[in-house]
Amino acid sequence: MNLKDLTTLADIEAFLDGTQSVAFEVGGSKDARYQWIEETLKRHHYRDLSKHDRGLIRRFLAHVSGHSRATLVRLIRQYDQHSRVRRQHRTVNGFQRRYTPADIRLLAELDQLHHTPNGYAMKRPCERAYHQFDDVRFERLSHISVAHLYRLGASQTYQQKRVTETKTRSGNNSIGHRRAPQSNGRPGYLRVDSVHQGDLDKRKGLYHINAVDEVTQFEIVVAVERISERFMIPA
């Protein structure tokens, strides 16, 4: 059975309950789906149906067409008003941009001069530049909000203009001392040696830790993922 064979509300209800197998034949384009929705509404005289039956038709349309409830409400309202369901073709130009790339680059330069202050501290120089020093370049930026300052700061234009280079600093975080243990004849002082197993396919290999008691010569060998307190202390 295909969709055209669902001629009664009972057939539709059986289909929605899963007791009726139906082959879906609604076209893939929007125009084809809209036409099918219009034909279905006309075939079942949607305007004359009870509230329960209207709900049944809406469930059926949503199940087959894949449209959201909000879209179907809009399409059914169009059918009630004009006795047809059509696509409303329109050209959308998008949102008009209030702040230009020149404004964003100007903001990045100001940010660099003031050593990257927070958004509230950046808003004040924009206001002073226009209102006190009559710099017309800051006319739009003088009205900008703090939240929008952060949004512009995350833009690609801003990031390309405002580049901060930070040199890598060597770490000096010692977790041990290279000296022979002074046990004075007491056990519990260890000599520790580590051997790196080697890397494989750019993945770091394990470290083998060999610990020997200075007095009793008791030896233990463990493997850890990294040479750090997080892995060494439990081992």
N, C-alpha and C positions, 0 to 999 in steps of 0.2 A: 504494500500500500504506500502511496506517496501523499504529500501534503494536500493535494487537490481532492483526495478522497475524504478528508475530514470535513464533512459537510454539516454536521450537527454539533451542538454543544456537548452531547454525550460522547461523541467520537473524540473531541478535544480533551474532555475530562479523562477518558480512558487512556489517551496518549500520555497525558501528564502524570497519571498514576502508574505508568509503565506497563500497562496491560495491552497496549496496542503498538505494534512495530510499524514504524513509518520511515520511508526513505526521504532524507532531506534534499530538497531541490532548489533552495533559495540561492540565487546567483551571488557571486562574490562581490559585485560592485555595490556601492551605496544606492545607486539609482534602482537597481533590481530589487534590493531589500525594501526600499521605500515603496516601490510599486506593489510588492507582495503584501506589505502591511496595509496599504490602501485597499487592495482587493479583499483581504481578510475582513477588514472592518465593514466593508460594504456587503460582503456575502452574508455575514451574520447580523446585519442591521444593528450595529453597535449602539446607535443613539436610542434605540427602543428597548434595549436589554435592561434587566434589573441590575442592582448593585452587585449581587453575587456573580451574575453571569459576566458582567463587565470585568470583574476581577479575574475571572477564569480566562477571558480573552487576553487580558494584559499579561497574565502568567504565560500563556501560550506564545504570545509575540516575543516576550523576553527570552523564553527558552529556545526558540527557533532562530530569531534574528541575532541574538547576542548583544542587543542594545541594553544600555543601563535603564533603570527605572526612570531617571530624570529625562533621558532622551525620549523614551516612549510617551511620557506625560506630555512633552512638547509636541510630538508628532500627532498624538491623539487630539490635543487641543487644536492643532492646525486642521485636522480632519473635521472636527466639530464646527469650526468657523467657515471653512472653505470647501468642505466635502472632497478634499484631495490631500495627498501627502507628497510633497515635493522637497527636493533639496533647495536650500536657500543659498545660492551662489553669491559669494561676496569676496572682495579683495581686502585682505588685512595687511596693513602696512607695518603693524607692530607698534610697540611703544616708542614714543618720541624721546630721544635721548636728551636729558636736560644738561648733563655735564659732558663736554666734548673731550676728545683725547688731549687737546691742548690744556684743558683744565686739569686733567689727571697728571700730565707731565709737570705742570706748574706746581701742583700739590706735592709731587715727589721731590722737586727742587727745594721747596720750602721745608719739607720733612728733613732733607739732608742738611740744610743750614742750621736747623734747630736740634740736630742729633736725635732724631726719632722720638719725639715726645708722645704722650698719649693723645687720644682723639680730642678730648676737651681742650688740652693745651694747644693743639693744632688749629682748632676753630678760631681762637682769639686772634692769631696773626692774620688770618684770612679777613676777618672783620676789620681789623685796624688798617690793613693795606688798602682796603677800598674806602672806608669811611673817613679815616684820618689822613691818609696819604694820597687819596684820589687815584689809586692805581686801578684803571678800568679792567685790567686783566682779571682782577679778583671779584668782579661784580657778582657772578654766579656763585662763586665759592664763599662769598660773605654770608650767604643764606643757607649754607649746607648744614645738615645735622651731624651730630657726632656718629650716629649709627651709619650714615651714608659715607662718612669719611673712611670708616673701616671697610665698607664694601668696595669703595674705589681703591683702597690700598691693596685689596686682594686681586685686582684686575691685572691682566697680562701687561697692559701698557705701563702701569705703575711699577710692576716688578722689573720690567726691562730697563726702566729709567733709574730706579732706586736699587742699586746693587751694593750690598755690604759684604766685603771680604773679611773673613776671620781666619787667621792662620791657626794651624793645628798646634795645640800646646802639648808638649810631652808630659806624660803623667809621672808623678813621683809618689807612688802609693805602695810602699814596701810592705810585704806580708811576711818577711823573714829576714834573718841575718846570716851572712856567709861567714861563719866562724865555727871552730871546733867546739863541741859542747864541753863544759867544765863540770863533769859529773861528780868529782871527788869521791869516786867509788860507789856512788848510789845509782841504782837502776832508774830508768824513766827518761834518760836523756838520749835523744835520737839523732842519728845521722840520716839525712834524707837526701835522696837523689831522684831526679825526674828524667824520663826519657820520652820524647814525643814519638808516637807511632808513625806519624806522617799523614799527609792529606790524600784524599782520593776524590777525583771528579769535583774539585773545588770545595769539598766538604772537609772541615777540620777533623783530624783524627784524635784519638784518645791520648792521654798522658799516663804513663806507667810510673807509679810512685813506689820507690823502694826505701823502706824505713828500717833501720838497724839500731837496736839498743846498744849504747856505747859500752855498757858493763856486761850485760848478760848475752849480748850478741844475738838476741832473739830478733828474727827478721820477718817482716810482713810486706807483701807486695799487693797494691791495689791499683785500680784504674779509675781515673776521673776525667770528666769532660773538659774541664778548664783548670788552669792554675789560678785559683782564686779562693778566697775564704769561703765562698758559698759551697764549693765542692770539696775543698781540702779539710775543713773542720769536721764535717760528718765522717769523712774517710778516716 
